[in-house]
Amino acid sequence: MSGSARETIEYDVVIAGAGPAGLSAAVRLKQLDSSLDVVVLEKGSEVGAHILSGAVLDPSGLEALIPDWKEKGAPLNVPVTSDKFYMLGEVGQIRVPGFPMPPLMNNHGNYIVSMANVCRWMAEQAEELGVEVFPGMACSELVYDENGGVKGVVAGEFGKEADGTPGPAYEPGMELHGKYVFLSEGVRGSLAKEVIAKYDLSKGKEPQKFGIGMKEIWEIDPDKHNEGEVTHTMGWPLGGNAGGGSFIYHLENNQVYVGFVVHLNYKNPHLFPYMEFQRFKHHPMVAELLEGGKRVAYGARAISEGGYQSMPKMVAPGVALLGCSVGMVNVPRIKGNHNAMLSGKAAAEAAFDAIKVERSGDELTAYEDDVRGGAIGKDLKKVRNVKPMWSKWGMLPSLALGGLDMWTNTLGFSLFGTMKHGKTDAAATEEASKHKVIDYPKPDGKLSFDRLTNVSFAMTNHEESQPSHLQLGDDKLPISVNLPKYGEPAQRYCPAGVYEVVEEDGSDPRFVINFQNCVHCKTCDIKDPSQNINWVTPQGGDGPNYPNM
Ligand SMILES: Cc1cc2nc3c(=O)[nH]c(=O)nc-3n(C[C@H](O)[C@H](O)[C@H](O)COP(=O)(O)OP(=O)(O)OC[C@H]3O[C@@H](n4cnc5c(N)ncnc54)[C@H](O)[C@@H]3O)c2cc1C
């Protein structure tokens, strides 16, 4: 579709993605100058529909942005009241005391929240300030100016046929141009990926690292519910097969977030992260909590884990990357929302200063300086060695040495310098023949569920007639290379059962992509060992519909 067929609308700042980063940028811009024209575009059917965090929220980002958030009714209703950490074995657990941990690991003063609801509230704040917030509008393309800088996005293209040609109800969408474009698409943003590649923004940085986080909401027996309780575990069932662990957060209304993160640098392609999560719920400590309750929602999303040394350059002409499109999660704290908010605020301040002096379309270097030298950089620098230590030495040594390193970093130095991550998560995958097949127990339908049943609790939906948003560079490669070499791990790493290898009697195996099931976690784009899968955004409004994730 040529740009000329599309209507063009001019803004001061165009923001792709209504997560905590994008919404914070929008709020801050209008706080600074109510006459600025600011638009936020969100691919979910409503703001919050695609938001999946734990979440224990460190309110420092919100405090900085909206200091009177309490008076304004922000949905931070459940302060953390207790914080437990266990090492699990198959049938028992050891509670690890909190005192050896540096203060940064303490959850005192934090809140258990639904980030989907926090984002809904932030969108209301933005709209009250005059921001245009458009859900159901996927930003599908970047628009470049004649010098190769980013000048806008294409959003709202609907009605393509499966082969990519316009269907009977085709809508070409609009070009939204801005003096600056902010990409706040979260982890592995599809437009951010294009910008990082085009401007080589990762040059000289460590590769970005990721985990896959899966989460269920349970309604449990009120007698077992302990509002404000936060529990983290490590150990069983992953053991030495992969890094990761679980979280169990007791929010309001007898609900509990039960989540599980598997680091995506695992080597064994037989590993099945979703089944590890299901198995985890059968641990006696967890089963006792959940028995008699019911799972009411399910979702999954990648989480960025590379931290300080993996943050790419975050500005290029006309464009800035925000929040987890850069990767701002503090891994040992499993927290990125506060940094996402702070990055939105910092980007807004840099754009405001630039627009005030009639700049546009250039690099907002003040934003990058703020991120690296300010609160975000400080937060991430202290914990920068925890993830590489875990990858290199495994869980127990990294707990001890990582704890020591966080302590010394709190005092201003590190004995380890800045450790490297080395390989990408895709490159970490080893050949199937080098590893044992893992035998997973069948889900019992009470505590554990098969993938497709659980996906129905993500309420995900994609218009079937559109082209698949999961694009293969070479459509033969899954069967010709990935299957013999890696047992085609897409069948297992996808938490939504999108990918299947179908082997019918007498015929050659076929690779099938059920894109309708996709929950937009982006794991395939990250973990495919051949890097043959490209996740592009489907039409707006499609995807999961999370209630209060
Ligand atoms: C399982 C899990 C548990 C976590 N637990 C915690 C926790 O307890 N505490 C914490 O602080 N952090 C936690 N995090 C990390 C936290 O979720 C991220 O740091 C945070 O979401 C980053 O915010 P963001 O605004 O950058 O991106 P996101 O929150 O991912 O928001 C991005 C938004 O952009 C939209 N979007 C993406 N692409 C497009 C496009 N092309 N067009 C239009 N819209 C688009 C998405 O639909 C989404 O709404 C967790 C993450 C996971 C996966």
Ligand as a Chemical Component Dictionary entry (heavy atoms), coordinates in Angstrom:
data_LIG
# 
_chem_comp.id                   LIG 
_chem_comp.type                 NON-POLYMER 
_chem_comp.pdbx_formal_charge   0 
_chem_comp.three_letter_code    LIG 
# 
loop_
_chem_comp_atom.comp_id 
_chem_comp_atom.atom_id 
_chem_comp_atom.alt_atom_id 
_chem_comp_atom.type_symbol 
_chem_comp_atom.charge 
_chem_comp_atom.model_Cartn_x 
_chem_comp_atom.model_Cartn_y 
_chem_comp_atom.model_Cartn_z 
_chem_comp_atom.pdbx_ordinal 
LIG C1  C1  C 0 5.533  -12.851 33.874 1  
LIG C2  C2  C 0 6.041  -11.462 34.144 2  
LIG C3  C3  C 0 6.059  -10.981 35.437 3  
LIG C4  C4  C 0 6.504  -9.691  35.694 4  
LIG N1  N1  N 0 6.437  -9.244  36.974 5  
LIG C5  C5  C 0 6.727  -7.956  37.232 6  
LIG C6  C6  C 0 6.512  -7.432  38.532 7  
LIG O1  O1  O 0 6.045  -8.120  39.446 8  
LIG N2  N2  N 0 6.828  -6.129  38.738 9  
LIG C7  C7  C 0 7.334  -5.331  37.751 10 
LIG O2  O2  O 0 7.584  -4.152  37.993 11 
LIG N3  N3  N 0 7.558  -5.821  36.507 12 
LIG C8  C8  C 0 7.245  -7.098  36.219 13 
LIG N4  N4  N 0 7.423  -7.590  34.951 14 
LIG C9  C9  C 0 8.073  -6.731  33.919 15 
LIG C10 C10 C 0 7.083  -5.731  33.349 16 
LIG O3  O3  O 0 5.962  -6.423  32.849 17 
LIG C11 C11 C 0 7.713  -4.907  32.227 18 
LIG O4  O4  O 0 8.897  -4.333  32.692 19 
LIG C12 C12 C 0 6.754  -3.813  31.762 20 
LIG O5  O5  O 0 5.569  -4.389  31.266 21 
LIG C13 C13 C 0 7.380  -2.940  30.683 22 
LIG O6  O6  O 0 6.465  -1.944  30.318 23 
LIG P1  P1  P 0 6.380  -1.394  28.830 24 
LIG O7  O7  O 0 5.414  -0.262  28.856 25 
LIG O8  O8  O 0 7.730  -1.171  28.319 26 
LIG O9  O9  O 0 5.779  -2.595  27.963 27 
LIG P2  P2  P 0 4.421  -3.415  28.083 28 
LIG O10 O10 O 0 3.907  -3.389  29.461 29 
LIG O11 O11 O 0 4.676  -4.728  27.452 30 
LIG O12 O12 O 0 3.404  -2.589  27.180 31 
LIG C14 C14 C 0 3.543  -2.507  25.800 32 
LIG C15 C15 C 0 2.197  -2.189  25.183 33 
LIG O13 O13 O 0 2.400  -1.872  23.803 34 
LIG C16 C16 C 0 1.451  -2.546  23.017 35 
LIG N5  N5  N 0 2.050  -2.738  21.677 36 
LIG C17 C17 C 0 3.122  -3.500  21.369 37 
LIG N6  N6  N 0 3.421  -3.392  20.064 38 
LIG C18 C18 C 0 2.513  -2.546  19.533 39 
LIG C19 C19 C 0 2.317  -2.030  18.211 40 
LIG N7  N7  N 0 3.150  -2.336  17.199 41 
LIG N8  N8  N 0 1.262  -1.189  18.012 42 
LIG C20 C20 C 0 0.453  -0.832  19.048 43 
LIG N9  N9  N 0 0.596  -1.302  20.312 44 
LIG C21 C21 C 0 1.635  -2.128  20.557 45 
LIG C22 C22 C 0 1.195  -3.835  23.778 46 
LIG O14 O14 O 0 -0.045 -4.401  23.399 47 
LIG C23 C23 C 0 1.216  -3.349  25.228 48 
LIG O15 O15 O 0 -0.040 -2.915  25.649 49 
LIG C24 C24 C 0 6.979  -8.877  34.648 50 
LIG C25 C25 C 0 6.979  -9.365  33.338 51 
LIG C26 C26 C 0 6.490  -10.638 33.083 52 
LIG C27 C27 C 0 6.455  -11.130 31.664 53 
# 
loop_
_chem_comp_bond.comp_id 
_chem_comp_bond.atom_id_1 
_chem_comp_bond.atom_id_2 
_chem_comp_bond.value_order 
_chem_comp_bond.pdbx_ordinal 
LIG C1  C2  SING 1  
LIG C2  C3  SING 2  
LIG C2  C26 DOUB 3  
LIG C3  C4  DOUB 4  
LIG C4  N1  SING 5  
LIG C4  C24 SING 6  
LIG N1  C5  DOUB 7  
LIG C5  C6  SING 8  
LIG C5  C8  SING 9  
LIG C6  O1  DOUB 10 
LIG C6  N2  SING 11 
LIG N2  C7  SING 12 
LIG C7  O2  DOUB 13 
LIG C7  N3  SING 14 
LIG N3  C8  DOUB 15 
LIG C8  N4  SING 16 
LIG N4  C9  SING 17 
LIG N4  C24 SING 18 
LIG C9  C10 SING 19 
LIG C10 O3  SING 20 
LIG C10 C11 SING 21 
LIG C11 O4  SING 22 
LIG C11 C12 SING 23 
LIG C12 O5  SING 24 
LIG C12 C13 SING 25 
LIG C13 O6  SING 26 
LIG O6  P1  SING 27 
LIG P1  O7  DOUB 28 
LIG P1  O8  SING 29 
LIG P1  O9  SING 30 
LIG O9  P2  SING 31 
LIG P2  O10 DOUB 32 
LIG P2  O11 SING 33 
LIG P2  O12 SING 34 
LIG O12 C14 SING 35 
LIG C14 C15 SING 36 
LIG C15 O13 SING 37 
LIG C15 C23 SING 38 
LIG O13 C16 SING 39 
LIG C16 N5  SING 40 
LIG C16 C22 SING 41 
LIG N5  C17 SING 42 
LIG N5  C21 SING 43 
LIG C17 N6  DOUB 44 
LIG N6  C18 SING 45 
LIG C18 C19 SING 46 
LIG C18 C21 DOUB 47 
LIG C19 N7  SING 48 
LIG C19 N8  DOUB 49 
LIG N8  C20 SING 50 
LIG C20 N9  DOUB 51 
LIG N9  C21 SING 52 
LIG C22 O14 SING 53 
LIG C22 C23 SING 54 
LIG C23 O15 SING 55 
LIG C24 C25 DOUB 56 
LIG C25 C26 SING 57 
LIG C26 C27 SING 58 
# 
